Amino acid sequence: MTKSKIGGPALVGFYYLFFAFIVASMVWVDGNTAFYVSIVPFLVTAAFLVVICFGSRRAINIRFLLICMVLVPLLFVGPLERHTLYIRLFALEFLLLFFLFTEFEVSLAAFSRCLNLSYVMYFALSFMDWLGFLPLVSEDSKNSFFISLGGFTIETLYGIGGSTADIDSYSGLVLIWNLFVNRGGRYRLVMIGLSAMAMLLTFRFTPVVALFVACFSYLFVRNRLLAMLALIMPALGFIAVLTILHFNPSAQPPLMPTGTSWYSLLWDATHARSSIWVGQVHYYLTEFRLGDFFLGPMDERMTVDFIDDDGRVHKDSYNPHNTYLALLFRSTILFAIIYALFLWAMSRRARHNTFPVIFFISIVAYTNASIMGLQNPAFLLVTMFLLMAVPRGHFREHFRHDFGGKAHELRTGSGIQGQALC
């Protein structure tokens, strides 16, 4: 089945998701209630569009039908409890986005425009609040830091959600998108400069490291086999870290000074996040029942008190600061399905210039629980665009558009233009 050449309905949905994210970030209510409310209009409208599309023709998209058969039952498993609402809505959002990307052809130029314009709006509001011109974030809601430079004290840039984590990796995503994918886009250099400035003003280590690692991957990852290994090896290393923390956290690492334990080493390396992982992984392995693997108790039952590397005490927190663990705890079944689809799509559609963006997202997800979720839609949309909207082709063929806005393929180093895509 061919896609509709009209990408308008999908783009309207994307713009709404970004708009809803910005509005919900400025509404201060407990938990994720604002994001729950903001996502409902998109879900209802997209579901209505599904009914219209399938009611107007005989042909049925087999891929979407198969995903429905797997995910729809998950939406109705067990009683409707507060802690399961998040993952139910996320599963439905993923399902409907899968439909939009399957049915409608969205051009690279249009998608880049959507991503960049929404980021500019988010950055402008965040920057104005940071400078003190717009009182969008209350003082007691801020999760920022103060850095001393040359005798001056500077507060780290934070997003309109109040946290530095809301904008650091987001800025890095927009930066690497415009570096590698949006090569012929208008205002590309402006977006690179803006997002780079924002990322540096957060003074956070993770997005900078992820950016450099992703850029190096462009030099050394030359085929899809290496791309798959680059994604899987860190995941295996992370599993090894969790295994050590669970079974023998006090053991001494090789080549380390006497008195150094795996726990203390990883506590420093992860900025105290390993303290959360120890308690939550133990609960996952010992307390989860069969039904929890479908819809898990990602709530107060997984609370871990800890002190971070800045000396701040965190009590009653169940945020693992890790997207993989957050999805795993909320629904092991859904996590397995999405990760399997991710690797399968990677093996078929990853390109030389799109892989660094995907690799960047996979790295920052280790230190941020909101990379894939109901909050910022940018990471999910970018991942699905690169693995669904980009056509199959050789890994060495770049996916990009020329200065006229048309997308095309360009084989690395050959200068041979491929077939136009839109």
C-alpha positions in Angstrom: 0.0 0.0 0.0 1.4 3.4 -1.0 1.4 6.4 1.4 -0.8 9.4 0.8 1.2 12.2 -0.8 -0.6 14.7 1.5 1.3 14.9 4.8 -1.0 17.7 6.2 -2.9 15.6 8.7 0.4 14.2 10.2 2.0 17.6 10.3 -1.0 19.1 12.1 -0.7 16.3 14.6 3.0 16.9 15.1 2.6 20.7 15.6 -0.2 20.0 18.1 2.0 17.7 20.1 4.7 20.3 20.4 2.2 23.0 21.2 0.6 20.8 23.9 4.0 20.0 25.4 4.9 23.7 25.7 1.5 24.6 27.3 1.5 21.6 29.7 5.1 22.5 30.7 3.9 25.8 32.0 0.9 24.4 33.9 2.1 23.6 37.4 0.1 20.6 38.7 1.2 17.5 40.6 2.7 14.7 38.5 1.9 14.3 34.8 -1.8 15.4 34.9 -1.2 18.4 32.5 0.5 16.1 30.0 -2.4 13.6 30.3 -5.0 16.3 29.6 -2.9 17.8 26.7 -2.5 14.5 24.9 -6.2 13.6 24.8 -7.2 15.8 21.9 -4.5 14.4 19.7 -5.4 10.8 20.6 -9.1 11.4 19.9 -8.5 13.2 16.6 -5.9 10.6 15.4 -8.2 7.7 16.4 -11.1 9.4 14.4 -8.7 9.7 11.4 -7.9 6.0 11.7 -11.6 5.2 11.5 -12.1 7.4 8.5 -9.1 6.1 6.6 -10.0 2.4 7.1 -13.7 3.0 6.5 -13.1 4.6 3.1 -11.3 1.7 1.4 -11.0 -2.1 1.4 -7.2 -2.3 1.7 -5.8 -2.5 5.2 -2.3 -1.7 6.1 -0.9 -4.9 7.4 1.9 -3.4 9.5 -0.5 -1.2 11.4 -2.9 -4.0 11.8 -0.2 -6.2 13.4 0.9 -3.5 15.8 -2.8 -3.0 16.8 -3.2 -6.7 17.5 -0.2 -6.5 19.9 -0.7 -3.1 21.6 -4.5 -2.6 21.8 -4.9 -5.5 24.3 -2.3 -3.9 26.5 -4.5 -0.8 26.8 -7.2 -2.9 28.5 -5.1 -5.2 30.7 -6.0 -5.1 34.4 -7.9 -2.5 36.3 -7.5 1.2 35.4 -5.3 2.6 38.1 -3.5 5.9 38.4 0.0 4.5 38.0 -1.0 2.7 34.8 -2.5 5.7 33.0 0.8 7.0 31.8 1.9 3.9 29.9 -1.6 3.3 28.5 -1.6 6.8 27.0 1.9 6.4 25.8 1.2 3.1 24.1 -1.8 4.7 22.4 0.3 7.7 21.3 2.9 5.4 19.8 0.3 3.4 18.0 -1.4 6.4 16.5 2.0 8.0 15.5 2.8 4.7 13.8 -0.4 5.0 11.8 0.4 8.6 10.8 3.9 7.7 9.6 2.5 4.7 7.8 -0.3 6.5 6.0 1.1 9.9 5.2 4.3 11.0 3.5 6.0 13.8 5.4 8.8 15.5 3.7 12.2 16.2 5.3 11.8 19.9 4.8 8.4 20.0 6.4 9.4 17.9 9.4 12.6 19.9 9.9 10.5 23.1 9.9 8.2 21.7 12.5 11.1 20.6 14.7 13.0 23.8 14.5 10.0 26.2 14.9 8.7 24.4 17.9 12.2 24.5 19.5 12.6 28.2 18.8 9.3 28.8 20.6 10.3 26.6 23.6 13.8 28.2 23.8 12.5 31.7 23.6 10.1 31.2 26.5 12.7 29.4 28.5 15.4 32.0 27.8 13.0 34.9 28.7 12.2 33.3 32.0 15.9 32.6 32.7 16.7 36.3 32.1 13.8 37.3 34.4 11.6 38.9 31.8 8.8 36.4 32.0 7.8 34.8 35.3 6.8 31.4 33.9 8.6 29.2 36.5 8.3 29.7 40.2 11.4 29.7 42.3 10.4 26.6 44.4 9.8 24.7 41.1 13.3 25.2 39.6 15.7 22.4 39.3 18.7 24.3 38.2 22.3 24.8 39.4 24.7 27.6 40.0 28.1 27.6 38.4 31.0 29.9 39.3 33.1 31.2 36.4 35.8 33.8 36.8 34.3 35.2 40.0 30.8 35.3 38.5 27.9 33.0 39.6 25.7 31.8 36.7 22.5 29.9 37.0 22.3 27.1 34.5 19.7 27.5 31.8 16.5 25.6 32.5 13.4 24.8 30.4 9.9 26.2 31.1 9.2 23.0 32.9 11.7 24.3 35.6 14.5 21.8 35.0 17.8 21.9 33.2 17.1 18.4 32.0 14.1 19.7 30.1 16.3 21.6 27.6 19.8 20.2 27.6 19.3 17.1 25.6 16.5 18.8 23.6 19.0 21.4 22.5 21.5 18.7 21.6 18.9 16.9 19.5 18.1 20.0 17.5 21.8 20.7 17.1 22.7 17.2 15.8 19.6 17.1 13.6 20.7 20.3 11.8 24.3 19.2 11.6 23.7 15.8 9.9 20.2 15.6 8.5 18.9 19.1 7.7 21.9 19.9 5.6 20.1 22.0 3.0 17.5 23.6 5.3 16.9 27.3 5.6 18.2 29.0 8.8 20.2 25.8 9.5 23.2 27.8 10.7 21.0 29.9 13.0 19.5 26.7 14.5 22.9 25.2 15.0 24.2 28.3 16.8 21.0 28.7 18.9 20.8 25.1 20.1 24.6 25.0 20.7 24.4 28.1 22.9 21.4 26.7 24.8 23.1 23.3 25.4 26.3 25.0 26.7 24.4 27.3 29.0 22.9 24.3 30.8 26.5 23.2 31.8 25.4 19.6 31.7 27.9 16.9 30.9 25.7 14.2 29.3 24.5 16.0 26.1 28.0 17.3 25.3 29.5 13.8 25.6 26.6 12.3 23.7 27.1 14.8 20.9 30.8 14.1 20.6 30.3 10.3 20.7 27.6 10.6 18.0 29.8 12.8 15.8 32.6 10.2 16.1 30.2 7.5 15.1 29.8 9.3 11.8 33.5 8.8 11.1 33.8 5.1 12.2 30.4 3.5 11.7 30.4 2.6 8.0 27.7 0.0 7.7 24.6 -1.2 9.4 26.4 -4.1 11.2 28.6 -1.6 13.0 25.6 0.6 13.6 23.8 -2.2 15.3 26.8 -3.1 17.4 27.3 0.5 18.4 23.7 0.5 19.8 23.7 -2.9 21.4 27.1 -2.8 23.1 26.3 0.1 25.5 23.0 -1.7 26.3 24.9 -4.8 27.2 27.3 -2.8 29.3 24.4 -1.2 31.1 23.0 -4.6 31.9 26.4 -5.6 33.3 26.4 -2.5 35.5 23.0 -3.3 36.9 24.0 -6.9 37.5 27.1 -5.9 39.5 25.1 -3.3 41.5 22.5 -6.0 42.3 24.7 -8.9 43.2 28.0 -7.5 44.4 28.1 -3.7 44.7 30.9 -3.7 47.3 33.4 -5.6 45.1 36.5 -3.8 44.1 36.9 -3.0 40.4 40.1 -4.0 38.7 42.9 -1.4 38.4 41.2 0.8 41.0 42.7 2.1 44.3 42.1 0.0 47.4 38.8 0.9 49.1 37.1 1.7 45.8 33.9 -0.3 45.2 31.8 -0.8 42.2 29.0 1.1 44.0 31.1 4.2 44.8 32.7 4.1 41.3 29.3 4.0 39.6 27.9 6.5 42.0 30.5 9.1 40.8 30.2 8.1 37.2 26.4 8.4 37.1 26.0 11.4 39.4 24.3 9.2 42.1 21.7 7.8 39.7 23.1 4.3 40.5 21.7 4.7 44.0 18.2 4.8 42.5 18.9 1.9 40.1 20.1 -0.4 43.0 16.8 -0.1 44.9 14.5 -0.1 41.9 16.1 -3.1 40.2 16.0 -5.0 43.4 12.2 -4.3 43.7 11.8 -5.2 40.0 13.5 -8.6 40.4 11.9 -9.5 43.8 8.5 -7.8 44.1 7.1 -7.7 40.5 4.2 -10.1 40.0 3.2 -11.5 36.6 0.7 -8.7 35.9 3.3 -6.0 36.7 5.2 -7.0 33.6 2.3 -5.8 31.5 1.5 -2.6 33.6 4.1 -2.0 36.3 3.8 0.0 39.6 6.0 2.9 38.6 4.9 4.9 41.7 5.6 5.3 45.4 6.2 1.6 45.7 9.5 2.1 43.8 10.6 5.1 45.9 14.3 5.4 46.7 15.8 8.1 49.0 19.3 9.2 47.9 21.8 12.1 48.1 23.2 13.3 44.8 26.8 14.4 44.0 25.9 18.0 44.8 24.9 17.1 48.3 21.1 17.5 47.8 18.8 15.1 49.5 16.1 13.5 47.3 13.3 11.9 49.3 10.2 10.0 48.0 11.6 10.0 44.4 10.8 7.2 42.0 12.3 8.8 38.9 15.1 6.5 37.7 16.5 9.2 35.4 16.8 6.6 32.7 14.4 6.1 29.9 15.1 2.4 29.4 14.4 1.6 33.1 11.4 3.9 33.2 9.8 2.0 30.2 10.9 -1.3 31.6 9.3 -0.7 35.0 6.1 0.8 33.5 5.6 -2.1 31.1 8.2 -4.7 30.4 6.0 -6.0 27.5 5.7 -2.7 25.8 9.4 -2.0 26.3 10.3 -5.3 24.6 8.0 -4.6 21.7 9.2 -1.0 21.0 12.9 -2.0 21.4 12.5 -4.9 19.0 10.7 -2.7 16.5 13.5 -0.1 16.9 16.3 -2.6 16.2 14.4 -4.1 13.3 13.9 -0.7 11.7 17.5 0.2 12.3 18.7 -2.9 10.4 16.6 -1.8 7.4 16.5 2.0 7.2 19.4 3.6 9.1 21.7 5.8 6.9 25.2 7.1 7.4 24.0 10.6 8.3 20.8 9.6 10.2 22.6 7.2 12.6 24.4 9.9 14.6 21.0 11.4 15.5 19.6 8.0 16.6 22.8 7.2 18.5 22.6 10.6 20.3 19.1 9.8 21.5 20.1 6.3 22.6 22.9 7.8 24.8 21.0 10.6 26.5 18.2 8.2 27.3 20.6 6.6 29.9 20.4 9.7 32.1 16.9 11.1 31.4 13.6 9.3 32.0 11.6 11.6 29.8 13.3 11.0 26.4 10.6 8.7 25.3 7.3 9.5 27.0 4.3 11.8 27.2 6.4 14.9 27.8 8.6 16.2 25.0 7.5 14.6 21.7 10.7 15.6 19.8 12.7 12.5 20.5 10.0 10.0 19.7 9.0 11.9 16.5 12.6 12.2 15.3 13.2 8.5 15.9 10.0 7.4 14.1 10.7 9.8 11.2 14.2 8.5 10.7 13.1 4.8 10.9 9.8 5.1 9.1 9.8 8.1 6.7 13.3 7.5 5.4 13.0 4.9 2.6 15.1 1.8 2.5 18.5 2.1 0.9 22.2 1.6 1.3 23.7 2.7 4.6 26.3 4.9 2.8 23.6 6.8 1.0 22.8 10.1 2.8 19.3 11.2 3.3 19.0 15.0 2.9 17.3 17.7 0.9 18.7 20.3 -1.5 18.3 24.0 -1.1 15.0 23.8 -3.1 13.5 21.7 -0.3 13.4 18.4 -2.1 14.7 15.3 -0.3 17.1 13.0 -2.1 19.8 10.4 -1.5 23.4 11.1 -2.0 26.0 8.3 -1.9 28.8 9.2 0.5 31.9 10.3 -1.5 30.4 9.6 -4.9 28.4 12.7 -5.6 25.7 10.6 -7.4 22.2 11.9 -6.7 19.5 9.3 -6.2 15.8 9.2 -6.8 13.7 12.1 -5.5 11.6 11.2 -2.5 9.1 14.0 -2.3 
